[in-house]
Amino acid sequence: MAYVIGDNCVACGTCIDECPVGAISEGEIYHINPDECTECGTCASVCPNEAISLPE
């Protein structure tokens, strides 16, 4: 199950550079492509707003 980015994303860009497969795209709120996400969790570990998590 791919990680998702929640509404508390402030589009700071920290996660984009950390994603090893380039699954995150920019926008008002960033988006993780579930087909590309390898579920490594690197993005979630660097997010300063804790906006990235596994879906419940």
PQR file of N, CA, C, O and H, with PARSE charges and radii, in Angstrom:
ATOM      1  N   MET A   1       0.855  -1.183   0.000 -0.4000 1.5000
ATOM      2  CA  MET A   1       0.000   0.000   0.000 -0.0000 2.0000
ATOM      3  C   MET A   1       0.899   1.243   0.000  0.5500 1.7000
ATOM      4  O   MET A   1       1.761   1.394   0.866 -0.5500 1.4000
ATOM      5  N   ALA A   2       0.697   2.088  -0.935 -0.4000 1.5000
ATOM      6  CA  ALA A   2       1.527   3.284  -1.109 -0.0000 2.0000
ATOM      7  C   ALA A   2       1.229   4.332  -0.043  0.5500 1.7000
ATOM      8  O   ALA A   2       0.120   4.411   0.485 -0.5500 1.4000
ATOM      9  H   ALA A   2      -0.003   1.965  -1.638  0.4000 1.0000
ATOM     10  N   TYR A   3       2.242   5.130   0.257 -0.4000 1.5000
ATOM     11  CA  TYR A   3       2.079   6.258   1.167 -0.0000 2.0000
ATOM     12  C   TYR A   3       1.189   7.305   0.514  0.5500 1.7000
ATOM     13  O   TYR A   3       1.092   7.368  -0.712 -0.5500 1.4000
ATOM     14  H   TYR A   3       3.143   5.066  -0.172  0.4000 1.0000
ATOM     15  N   VAL A   4       0.545   8.120   1.328 -0.4000 1.5000
ATOM     16  CA  VAL A   4      -0.290   9.221   0.847 -0.0000 2.0000
ATOM     17  C   VAL A   4       0.122  10.500   1.561  0.5500 1.7000
ATOM     18  O   VAL A   4       0.682  10.467   2.656 -0.5500 1.4000
ATOM     19  H   VAL A   4       0.624   8.069   2.324  0.4000 1.0000
ATOM     20  N   ILE A   5      -0.167  11.626   0.919 -0.4000 1.5000
ATOM     21  CA  ILE A   5       0.144  12.937   1.490 -0.0000 2.0000
ATOM     22  C   ILE A   5      -1.168  13.609   1.875  0.5500 1.7000
ATOM     23  O   ILE A   5      -2.071  13.740   1.048 -0.5500 1.4000
ATOM     24  H   ILE A   5      -0.622  11.653   0.029  0.4000 1.0000
ATOM     25  N   GLY A   6      -1.270  14.030   3.119 -0.4000 1.5000
ATOM     26  CA  GLY A   6      -2.498  14.611   3.644 -0.0000 2.0000
ATOM     27  C   GLY A   6      -2.606  16.110   3.447  0.5500 1.7000
ATOM     28  O   GLY A   6      -1.724  16.752   2.877 -0.5500 1.4000
ATOM     29  H   GLY A   6      -0.536  13.924   3.791  0.4000 1.0000
ATOM     30  N   ASP A   7      -3.708  16.644   3.931 -0.4000 1.5000
ATOM     31  CA  ASP A   7      -4.024  18.063   3.780 -0.0000 2.0000
ATOM     32  C   ASP A   7      -3.066  18.995   4.505  0.5500 1.7000
ATOM     33  O   ASP A   7      -3.016  20.183   4.186 -0.5500 1.4000
ATOM     34  H   ASP A   7      -4.425  16.122   4.394  0.4000 1.0000
ATOM     35  N   ASN A   8      -2.309  18.498   5.463 -0.4000 1.5000
ATOM     36  CA  ASN A   8      -1.381  19.377   6.182 -0.0000 2.0000
ATOM     37  C   ASN A   8      -0.058  19.552   5.440  0.5500 1.7000
ATOM     38  O   ASN A   8       0.895  20.097   5.995 -0.5500 1.4000
ATOM     39  H   ASN A   8      -2.350  17.533   5.722  0.4000 1.0000
ATOM     40  N   CYS A   9       0.005  19.097   4.199 -0.4000 1.5000
ATOM     41  CA  CYS A   9       1.170  19.330   3.344 -0.0000 2.0000
ATOM     42  C   CYS A   9       1.253  20.820   3.009  0.5500 1.7000
ATOM     43  O   CYS A   9       0.259  21.428   2.614 -0.5500 1.4000
ATOM     44  H   CYS A   9      -0.770  18.654   3.748  0.4000 1.0000
ATOM     45  N   VAL A  10       2.440  21.403   3.169 -0.4000 1.5000
ATOM     46  CA  VAL A  10       2.648  22.810   2.841 -0.0000 2.0000
ATOM     47  C   VAL A  10       3.511  22.973   1.588  0.5500 1.7000
ATOM     48  O   VAL A  10       3.979  24.072   1.289 -0.5500 1.4000
ATOM     49  H   VAL A  10       3.248  20.909   3.491  0.4000 1.0000
ATOM     50  N   ALA A  11       3.718  21.872   0.858 -0.4000 1.5000
ATOM     51  CA  ALA A  11       4.483  21.882  -0.400 -0.0000 2.0000
ATOM     52  C   ALA A  11       5.876  22.472  -0.215  0.5500 1.7000
ATOM     53  O   ALA A  11       6.318  23.302  -1.010 -0.5500 1.4000
ATOM     54  H   ALA A  11       3.338  20.980   1.101  0.4000 1.0000
ATOM     55  N   CYS A  12       6.559  22.043   0.830 -0.4000 1.5000
ATOM     56  CA  CYS A  12       7.899  22.573   1.110 -0.0000 2.0000
ATOM     57  C   CYS A  12       8.971  21.959   0.212  0.5500 1.7000
ATOM     58  O   CYS A  12      10.038  22.546   0.031 -0.5500 1.4000
ATOM     59  H   CYS A  12       6.200  21.369   1.476  0.4000 1.0000
ATOM     60  N   GLY A  13       8.691  20.774  -0.354 -0.4000 1.5000
ATOM     61  CA  GLY A  13       9.630  20.144  -1.275 -0.0000 2.0000
ATOM     62  C   GLY A  13      10.616  19.179  -0.650  0.5500 1.7000
ATOM     63  O   GLY A  13      11.391  18.543  -1.364 -0.5500 1.4000
ATOM     64  H   GLY A  13       7.825  20.297  -0.207  0.4000 1.0000
ATOM     65  N   THR A  14      10.604  19.058   0.654 -0.4000 1.5000
ATOM     66  CA  THR A  14      11.558  18.177   1.330 -0.0000 2.0000
ATOM     67  C   THR A  14      11.439  16.736   0.842  0.5500 1.7000
ATOM     68  O   THR A  14      12.454  16.074   0.621 -0.5500 1.4000
ATOM     69  H   THR A  14       9.974  19.575   1.234  0.4000 1.0000
ATOM     70  N   CYS A  15      10.247  16.256   0.676 -0.4000 1.5000
ATOM     71  CA  CYS A  15      10.029  14.852   0.312 -0.0000 2.0000
ATOM     72  C   CYS A  15      10.461  14.521  -1.115  0.5500 1.7000
ATOM     73  O   CYS A  15      10.918  13.409  -1.377 -0.5500 1.4000
ATOM     74  H   CYS A  15       9.423  16.793   0.855  0.4000 1.0000
ATOM     75  N   ILE A  16      10.324  15.460  -2.028 -0.4000 1.5000
ATOM     76  CA  ILE A  16      10.635  15.190  -3.435 -0.0000 2.0000
ATOM     77  C   ILE A  16      12.081  14.750  -3.625  0.5500 1.7000
ATOM     78  O   ILE A  16      12.349  13.775  -4.327 -0.5500 1.4000
ATOM     79  H   ILE A  16       9.953  16.364  -1.815  0.4000 1.0000
ATOM     80  N   ASP A  17      12.993  15.453  -3.014 -0.4000 1.5000
ATOM     81  CA  ASP A  17      14.412  15.117  -3.164 -0.0000 2.0000
ATOM     82  C   ASP A  17      14.774  13.807  -2.480  0.5500 1.7000
ATOM     83  O   ASP A  17      15.766  13.176  -2.845 -0.5500 1.4000
ATOM     84  H   ASP A  17      12.775  16.245  -2.444  0.4000 1.0000
ATOM     85  N   GLU A  18      13.996  13.392  -1.504 -0.4000 1.5000
ATOM     86  CA  GLU A  18      14.301  12.170  -0.758 -0.0000 2.0000
ATOM     87  C   GLU A  18      13.732  10.907  -1.385  0.5500 1.7000
ATOM     88  O   GLU A  18      14.213   9.812  -1.092 -0.5500 1.4000
ATOM     89  H   GLU A  18      13.190  13.904  -1.208  0.4000 1.0000
ATOM     90  N   CYS A  19      12.726  11.026  -2.237 -0.4000 1.5000
ATOM     91  CA  CYS A  19      12.102   9.839  -2.831 -0.0000 2.0000
ATOM     92  C   CYS A  19      13.072   9.188  -3.828  0.5500 1.7000
ATOM     93  O   CYS A  19      13.435   9.808  -4.827 -0.5500 1.4000
ATOM     94  H   CYS A  19      12.335  11.915  -2.475  0.4000 1.0000
ATOM     95  N   PRO A  20      13.494   7.937  -3.562 -0.5600 1.5000
ATOM     96  CA  PRO A  20      14.477   7.295  -4.432  0.2800 2.0000
ATOM     97  C   PRO A  20      13.949   6.892  -5.812  0.5500 1.7000
ATOM     98  O   PRO A  20      14.733   6.619  -6.720 -0.5500 1.4000
ATOM     99  N   VAL A  21      12.617   6.856  -5.971 -0.4000 1.5000
ATOM    100  CA  VAL A  21      12.052   6.435  -7.259 -0.0000 2.0000
ATOM    101  C   VAL A  21      11.300   7.553  -7.976  0.5500 1.7000
ATOM    102  O   VAL A  21      10.740   7.323  -9.048 -0.5500 1.4000
ATOM    103  H   VAL A  21      11.980   7.078  -5.233  0.4000 1.0000
ATOM    104  N   GLY A  22      11.275   8.752  -7.408 -0.4000 1.5000
ATOM    105  CA  GLY A  22      10.619   9.889  -8.054 -0.0000 2.0000
ATOM    106  C   GLY A  22       9.109   9.768  -8.130  0.5500 1.7000
ATOM    107  O   GLY A  22       8.500  10.212  -9.103 -0.5500 1.4000
ATOM    108  H   GLY A  22      11.730   8.938  -6.537  0.4000 1.0000
ATOM    109  N   ALA A  23       8.496   9.167  -7.110 -0.4000 1.5000
ATOM    110  CA  ALA A  23       7.049   8.938  -7.121 -0.0000 2.0000
ATOM    111  C   ALA A  23       6.230  10.142  -6.672  0.5500 1.7000
ATOM    112  O   ALA A  23       5.001  10.103  -6.730 -0.5500 1.4000
ATOM    113  H   ALA A  23       8.991   8.806  -6.320  0.4000 1.0000
ATOM    114  N   ILE A  24       6.884  11.206  -6.228 -0.4000 1.5000
ATOM    115  CA  ILE A  24       6.169  12.370  -5.692 -0.0000 2.0000
ATOM    116  C   ILE A  24       6.151  13.491  -6.731  0.5500 1.7000
ATOM    117  O   ILE A  24       7.178  13.845  -7.309 -0.5500 1.4000
ATOM    118  H   ILE A  24       7.882  11.238  -6.181  0.4000 1.0000
ATOM    119  N   SER A  25       4.954  14.037  -6.951 -0.4000 1.5000
ATOM    120  CA  SER A  25       4.828  15.149  -7.900 -0.0000 2.0000
ATOM    121  C   SER A  25       4.378  16.400  -7.164  0.5500 1.7000
ATOM    122  O   SER A  25       3.680  16.337  -6.153 -0.5500 1.4000
ATOM    123  H   SER A  25       4.119  13.750  -6.481  0.4000 1.0000
ATOM    124  N   GLU A  26       4.802  17.545  -7.706 -0.4000 1.5000
ATOM    125  CA  GLU A  26       4.492  18.836  -7.097 -0.0000 2.0000
ATOM    126  C   GLU A  26       3.067  19.264  -7.390  0.5500 1.7000
ATOM    127  O   GLU A  26       2.434  18.788  -8.332 -0.5500 1.4000
ATOM    128  H   GLU A  26       5.369  17.596  -8.528  0.4000 1.0000
ATOM    129  N   GLY A  27       2.584  20.166  -6.568 -0.4000 1.5000
ATOM    130  CA  GLY A  27       1.264  20.748  -6.721 -0.0000 2.0000
ATOM    131  C   GLY A  27       0.976  21.582  -5.498  0.5500 1.7000
ATOM    132  O   GLY A  27       1.850  21.781  -4.655 -0.5500 1.4000
ATOM    133  H   GLY A  27       3.099  20.553  -5.803  0.4000 1.0000
ATOM    134  N   GLU A  28      -0.242  22.071  -5.396 -0.4000 1.5000
ATOM    135  CA  GLU A  28      -0.630  22.823  -4.203 -0.0000 2.0000
ATOM    136  C   GLU A  28      -0.431  21.954  -2.965  0.5500 1.7000
ATOM    137  O   GLU A  28       0.109  22.398  -1.952 -0.5500 1.4000
ATOM    138  H   GLU A  28      -0.952  21.910  -6.081  0.4000 1.0000
ATOM    139  N   ILE A  29      -0.876  20.719  -3.072 -0.4000 1.5000
ATOM    140  CA  ILE A  29      -0.551  19.657  -2.121 -0.0000 2.0000
ATOM    141  C   ILE A  29       0.125  18.587  -2.954  0.5500 1.7000
ATOM    142  O   ILE A  29      -0.396  18.204  -4.001 -0.5500 1.4000
ATOM    143  H   ILE A  29      -1.315  20.358  -3.894  0.4000 1.0000
ATOM    144  N   TYR A  30       1.268  18.099  -2.513 -0.4000 1.5000
ATOM    145  CA  TYR A  30       2.007  17.117  -3.293 -0.0000 2.0000
ATOM    146  C   TYR A  30       1.238  15.799  -3.365  0.5500 1.7000
ATOM    147  O   TYR A  30       0.333  15.550  -2.568 -0.5500 1.4000
ATOM    148  H   TYR A  30       1.690  18.410  -1.662  0.4000 1.0000
ATOM    149  N   HIS A  31       1.611  14.959  -4.333 -0.4000 1.5000
ATOM    150  CA  HIS A  31       0.914  13.704  -4.579 -0.0000 2.0000
ATOM    151  C   HIS A  31       1.935  12.592  -4.770  0.5500 1.7000
ATOM    152  O   HIS A  31       2.968  12.797  -5.408 -0.5500 1.4000
ATOM    153  H   HIS A  31       2.346  15.161  -4.980  0.4000 1.0000
ATOM    154  N   ILE A  32       1.651  11.419  -4.222 -0.4000 1.5000
ATOM    155  CA  ILE A  32       2.499  10.244  -4.409 -0.0000 2.0000
ATOM    156  C   ILE A  32       1.791   9.305  -5.375  0.5500 1.7000
ATOM    157  O   ILE A  32       0.649   8.909  -5.140 -0.5500 1.4000
ATOM    158  H   ILE A  32       0.812  11.253  -3.704  0.4000 1.0000
ATOM    159  N   ASN A  33       2.469   8.952  -6.458 -0.4000 1.5000
ATOM    160  CA  ASN A  33       1.916   8.015  -7.431 -0.0000 2.0000
ATOM    161  C   ASN A  33       1.964   6.614  -6.826  0.5500 1.7000
ATOM    162  O   ASN A  33       3.051   6.088  -6.589 -0.5500 1.4000
ATOM    163  H   ASN A  33       3.396   9.274  -6.649  0.4000 1.0000
ATOM    164  N   PRO A  34       0.807   5.999  -6.573 -0.5600 1.5000
ATOM    165  CA  PRO A  34       0.789   4.687  -5.926  0.2800 2.0000
ATOM    166  C   PRO A  34       1.420   3.578  -6.769  0.5500 1.7000
ATOM    167  O   PRO A  34       1.868   2.567  -6.228 -0.5500 1.4000
ATOM    168  N   ASP A  35       1.458   3.763  -8.077 -0.4000 1.5000
ATOM    169  CA  ASP A  35       2.063   2.755  -8.954 -0.0000 2.0000
ATOM    170  C   ASP A  35       3.587   2.802  -8.917  0.5500 1.7000
ATOM    171  O   ASP A  35       4.248   1.830  -9.282 -0.5500 1.4000
ATOM    172  H   ASP A  35       1.095   4.584  -8.516  0.4000 1.0000
ATOM    173  N   GLU A  36       4.148   3.929  -8.476 -0.4000 1.5000
ATOM    174  CA  GLU A  36       5.600   4.086  -8.424 -0.0000 2.0000
ATOM    175  C   GLU A  36       6.158   3.959  -7.005  0.5500 1.7000
ATOM    176  O   GLU A  36       7.334   3.638  -6.832 -0.5500 1.4000
ATOM    177  H   GLU A  36       3.611   4.719  -8.179  0.4000 1.0000
ATOM    178  N   CYS A  37       5.336   4.206  -6.001 -0.4000 1.5000
ATOM    179  CA  CYS A  37       5.782   4.174  -4.608 -0.0000 2.0000
ATOM    180  C   CYS A  37       6.229   2.761  -4.226  0.5500 1.7000
ATOM    181  O   CYS A  37       5.521   1.784  -4.471 -0.5500 1.4000
ATOM    182  H   CYS A  37       4.381   4.467  -6.141  0.4000 1.0000
ATOM    183  N   THR A  38       7.419   2.673  -3.621 -0.4000 1.5000
ATOM    184  CA  THR A  38       7.943   1.379  -3.176 -0.0000 2.0000
ATOM    185  C   THR A  38       7.733   1.159  -1.683  0.5500 1.7000
ATOM    186  O   THR A  38       8.209   0.171  -1.123 -0.5500 1.4000
ATOM    187  H   THR A  38       7.994   3.466  -3.422  0.4000 1.0000
ATOM    188  N   GLU A  39       7.024   2.073  -1.043 -0.4000 1.5000
ATOM    189  CA  GLU A  39       6.692   1.986   0.378 -0.0000 2.0000
ATOM    190  C   GLU A  39       7.928   1.953   1.275  0.5500 1.7000
ATOM    191  O   GLU A  39       7.932   1.289   2.311 -0.5500 1.4000
ATOM    192  H   GLU A  39       6.637   2.875  -1.497  0.4000 1.0000
ATOM    193  N   CYS A  40       8.974   2.671   0.874 -0.4000 1.5000
ATOM    194  CA  CYS A  40      10.205   2.683   1.665 -0.0000 2.0000
ATOM    195  C   CYS A  40      10.078   3.550   2.909  0.5500 1.7000
ATOM    196  O   CYS A  40      10.781   3.318   3.892 -0.5500 1.4000
ATOM    197  H   CYS A  40       8.971   3.211   0.032  0.4000 1.0000
ATOM    198  N   GLY A  41       9.187   4.552   2.884 -0.4000 1.5000
ATOM    199  CA  GLY A  41       8.949   5.401   4.045 -0.0000 2.0000
ATOM    200  C   GLY A  41       9.903   6.572   4.196  0.5500 1.7000
ATOM    201  O   GLY A  41       9.804   7.330   5.161 -0.5500 1.4000
ATOM    202  H   GLY A  41       8.615   4.740   2.085  0.4000 1.0000
ATOM    203  N   THR A  42      10.822   6.730   3.258 -0.4000 1.5000
ATOM    204  CA  THR A  42      11.788   7.824   3.356 -0.0000 2.0000
ATOM    205  C   THR A  42      11.086   9.175   3.366  0.5500 1.7000
ATOM    206  O   THR A  42      11.455  10.058   4.140 -0.5500 1.4000
ATOM    207  H   THR A  42      10.902   6.114   2.474  0.4000 1.0000
ATOM    208  N   CYS A  43      10.099   9.341   2.531 -0.4000 1.5000
ATOM    209  CA  CYS A  43       9.372  10.615   2.458 -0.0000 2.0000
ATOM    210  C   CYS A  43       8.710  10.950   3.790  0.5500 1.7000
ATOM    211  O   CYS A  43       8.768  12.090   4.251 -0.5500 1.4000
ATOM    212  H   CYS A  43       9.799   8.624   1.903  0.4000 1.0000
ATOM    213  N   ALA A  44       8.083   9.957   4.399 -0.4000 1.5000
ATOM    214  CA  ALA A  44       7.397  10.174   5.677 -0.0000 2.0000
ATOM    215  C   ALA A  44       8.387  10.545   6.779  0.5500 1.7000
ATOM    216  O   ALA A  44       8.075  11.344   7.661 -0.5500 1.4000
ATOM    217  H   ALA A  44       8.036   9.031   4.025  0.4000 1.0000
ATOM    218  N   SER A  45       9.569   9.964   6.721 -0.4000 1.5000
ATOM    219  CA  SER A  45      10.541  10.227   7.778 -0.0000 2.0000
ATOM    220  C   SER A  45      11.143  11.624   7.714  0.5500 1.7000
ATOM    221  O   SER A  45      11.639  12.125   8.723 -0.5500 1.4000
ATOM    222  H   SER A  45       9.822   9.315   6.004  0.4000 1.0000
ATOM    223  N   VAL A  46      11.109  12.265   6.540 -0.4000 1.5000
ATOM    224  CA  VAL A  46      11.694  13.609   6.418 -0.0000 2.0000
ATOM    225  C   VAL A  46      10.662  14.728   6.409  0.5500 1.7000
ATOM    226  O   VAL A  46      11.035  15.900   6.463 -0.5500 1.4000
ATOM    227  H   VAL A  46      10.706  11.859   5.720  0.4000 1.0000
ATOM    228  N   CYS A  47       9.383  14.401   6.344 -0.4000 1.5000
ATOM    229  CA  CYS A  47       8.343  15.426   6.277 -0.0000 2.0000
ATOM    230  C   CYS A  47       8.260  16.201   7.590  0.5500 1.7000
ATOM    231  O   CYS A  47       7.981  15.614   8.636 -0.5500 1.4000
ATOM    232  H   CYS A  47       9.080  13.449   6.300  0.4000 1.0000
ATOM    233  N   PRO A  48       8.502  17.522   7.547 -0.5600 1.5000
ATOM    234  CA  PRO A  48       8.486  18.328   8.784  0.2800 2.0000
ATOM    235  C   PRO A  48       7.082  18.513   9.368  0.5500 1.7000
ATOM    236  O   PRO A  48       6.946  18.888  10.532 -0.5500 1.4000
ATOM    237  N   ASN A  49       6.042  18.256   8.579 -0.4000 1.5000
ATOM    238  CA  ASN A  49       4.661  18.443   9.053 -0.0000 2.0000
ATOM    239  C   ASN A  49       3.945  17.139   9.313  0.5500 1.7000
ATOM    240  O   ASN A  49       2.752  17.138   9.615 -0.5500 1.4000
ATOM    241  H   ASN A  49       6.153  17.951   7.633  0.4000 1.0000
ATOM    242  N   GLU A  50       4.656  16.022   9.202 -0.4000 1.5000
ATOM    243  CA  GLU A  50       4.054  14.699   9.374 -0.0000 2.0000
ATOM    244  C   GLU A  50       2.819  14.549   8.496  0.5500 1.7000
ATOM    245  O   GLU A  50       1.800  14.009   8.929 -0.5500 1.4000
ATOM    246  H   GLU A  50       5.626  16.023   8.957  0.4000 1.0000
ATOM    247  N   ALA A  51       2.916  15.030   7.259 -0.4000 1.5000
ATOM    248  CA  ALA A  51       1.791  14.993   6.334 -0.0000 2.0000
ATOM    249  C   ALA A  51       1.745  13.717   5.513  0.5500 1.7000
ATOM    250  O   ALA A  51       0.788  13.500   4.770 -0.5500 1.4000
ATOM    251  H   ALA A  51       3.743  15.468   6.908  0.4000 1.0000
ATOM    252  N   ILE A  52       2.761  12.865   5.630 -0.4000 1.5000
ATOM    253  CA  ILE A  52       2.845  11.663   4.815 -0.0000 2.0000
ATOM    254  C   ILE A  52       2.694  10.430   5.712  0.5500 1.7000
ATOM    255  O   ILE A  52       3.363  10.296   6.736 -0.5500 1.4000
ATOM    256  H   ILE A  52       3.538  13.041   6.234  0.4000 1.0000
ATOM    257  N   SER A  53       1.795   9.536   5.293 -0.4000 1.5000
ATOM    258  CA  SER A  53       1.559   8.331   6.083 -0.0000 2.0000
ATOM    259  C   SER A  53       0.993   7.231   5.200  0.5500 1.7000
ATOM    260  O   SER A  53       0.622   7.465   4.049 -0.5500 1.4000
ATOM    261  H   SER A  53       1.252   9.645   4.461  0.4000 1.0000
ATOM    262  N   LEU A  54       0.933   6.038   5.755 -0.4000 1.5000
ATOM    263  CA  LEU A  54       0.233   4.952   5.070 -0.0000 2.0000
ATOM    264  C   LEU A  54      -1.258   5.172   5.269  0.5500 1.7000
ATOM    265  O   LEU A  54      -1.672   5.644   6.328 -0.5500 1.4000
ATOM    266  H   LEU A  54       1.235   5.849   6.689  0.4000 1.0000
ATOM    267  N   PRO A  55      -2.072   4.842   4.277 -0.5600 1.5000
ATOM    268  CA  PRO A  55      -3.525   5.025   4.439  0.2800 2.0000
ATOM    269  C   PRO A  55      -4.061   4.111   5.535  0.5500 1.7000
ATOM    270  O   PRO A  55      -3.549   3.015   5.765 -0.5500 1.4000
ATOM    271  N   GLU A  56      -5.084   4.583   6.189 -0.4000 1.5000
ATOM    272  CA  GLU A  56      -5.679   3.791   7.280 -0.0000 2.0000
ATOM    273  C   GLU A  56      -6.625   2.765   6.765  0.5500 1.7000
ATOM    274  O   GLU A  56      -7.210   2.016   7.548 -0.5500 1.4000
ATOM    275  H   GLU A  56      -5.499   5.474   6.003  0.4000 1.0000
TER
END
